[in-house]
């Protein structure tokens, strides 16, 4: 690890947020560190709303979880559990989206899951070269056809790891996944809908109602943003949301955020746009989560 995430001036005891990295996928270590590094260069005061975004956040960064094999992913669950047992907020930096499945395992079963993602991730099984690469741990790793970055939400749903879920800003998925979502009470709020007239207000209302008085797990796949503002992702999808839309939706969450992650950034050379956006998104999340 290079520099830790910003505000890492507290001891573990003094902190209320514990950050950790999950090195899952090629370039994951580099990408997670790029977010950490970018966090030192962003103004924590939001001039428009006159808020210090980190006024309540006391972050302690424990570094990256060691993964030497696929089975080590249970360390994500263990780490998340121990942070929860200390009464603190886990903030996971990924790595592939499969890490979210393992973090979610440590969460209470009645949690409301909010996923910002361009993709449904609801396939029953899936494997292509890209997925193998995404879930890369080491040369000898066999990737699970059933449980990977494109299927994790399906399996989290099958295993009843949340009470309700919404995938926000989604714009990629096949008909089978649509049917599955509908049958299983997973709300898909497409980016098309968000970008339509009054769509953002309507979605904000839905999220408020969904989360009111509830525990919330928030997962941000960076590819939910339009590729023009977040190019450093594995699967860029056109028609993404803006940062303004993201902040408005985050603000509408009425429940208590009990866990969060920012995943799927893949660093590209000579371009820091995406990691700066990711770090700023973390600030916004921490403003409402602490
Ligand atoms: Mn995605």
Boltz pocket constraint, residues with backbone or C-beta under 6 A from the ligand:
constraints:
  - pocket:
      binder: B
      contacts: [[A, 117], [A, 118], [A, 119], [A, 221], [A, 223], [A, 224], [A, 235], [A, 264]]
      max_distance: 6.0
